[in-house]
């Protein structure tokens, strides 16, 4: 049976992770807003947002297996999403400087027709070097941090800030594909081929 897999994300990083593995998928962007509060467990929230993204796309593609994902940076009980502006990015990077933070990615796999709903999260520790203003301003001038949780991209120039990681690199990029493939295997999804935009 042909199994359509749709990645409910506009993130080029997540598409690259899928494509690198040769997963046969399509992708489309969810309109779900990412909202968090600091009273609920952060792992539950990130899985909830991932599921909301998947269900948003499933309204149109109810026969497909939809993969939703969301990534946040968490440091000293503070949630760092995407920066609102340059000052916000500067504040985030100054805050992360010289510290360990956690990157948590929540994932949901749903299929409305088959009433399938699987979700999980993965967590990686990232240790930042001490950053000075010159490094932070140079990085912000590159515009790379402006659409990234925590205002940095580990797969780009932001890798220069990282001293070490403990955990899964792909989780920091935005999708723990190893765990996702385990879920696909459990559900009997055969994911290999190519990809194209819907």
PyMOL commands that set and color helices and strands:
alter all, ss='L'
color gray80, all
select helices_A, chain A and resi 12-20+42-58+86-96+133-141+144-147+157-161+169-173+177-187
alter helices_A, ss='H'
color red, helices_A
select strands_A, chain A and resi 5-8+25-28+65-75+78-80+100-111+116-128+162-166+195-197
alter strands_A, ss='S'
color yellow, strands_A
deselect
rebuild
show_as cartoon
